[in-house]
Amino acid sequence: GTAIVATETGMLHPLRQAAPDTEFIAANEAAHCRFMKMITLPKLRDALRDGVHEVKVASEVADRARRPIERMVAIG
């Protein structure tokens, strides 16, 4: 199969390693972020498990950010 990846392009390599039978295409080849490259699965696991590195934003900002995420999830 084929999947379009609409996130930081650094995700393409681990995805290709994890699913070599899938073709991963970057939605935006210029999507580079040095901060996102610092995220690893163990760091994500630890943050979720231990409740560390929480980011707090104003409720109106959270509400505006939640809408597009809910729309993406609804697409399926």
N, C-alpha and C positions, 0 to 999 in steps of 0.2 A: 504494500500500500504506500500511499504518499501522505505526508502531513505537512502543513504549513505552520511554521513556528513563529509566533508573533511575540517574541521576547528577545532578550539579549542574545546576540549571536554565539556567545560562548557556550550556550546550552546545546548547540548543534552537535559538538563532538561527543559529549557523554550520551546524548540521545542515540546517536549513530552506533556507539559502542553497545548500548543496552538493547537496541533493536536493529541489528544489521540488515534485516530484510525489509525495512521501511526506509523510504526516501524522505529525508527531512529537508524542507526548503525554507530559507529565511524569508519572512514577510518583508523585512527591511534589512538589507545587507549592511547598512550603516549603523545598526542598532548596537553600539558598543557602550558598555558601562563598567568602569573600573570597580565600582562599588558592588555591582551584582556579581562580578567575577570572584568576589571574596566569599560569597555564600556557598557553603558546601552542605551535603546531606547531613553529616554529623552535626554541624553547627545548627542547622534547622531543627533537627531532632532534639538537640539539647535545649534550644530556645523554647520549643513547644513543651517539652517534658518538664523543664525547670522553671518556666515562666519568667525567663530573663530577657533583657533587651526589648522590653515592651515600648512601643511608640504610642504616645498619647497625642491626639489631635482634637481640636474643637468639634463638638457634635455636628455643627453644620458642615464642616469639612468632611467628616466621616459619612454623613448622609449623602453628600454629593459623590463621594468616592464609591459608596456602596451600590448606587444605582447602576452604573455600567457593569460592575461585577455581577450583579444579579441578572442583568440582561444576557451576559455571556454564558452564565450557568444555565439560564433558561433555554438557550439555543441547543444545548445538549452536548 
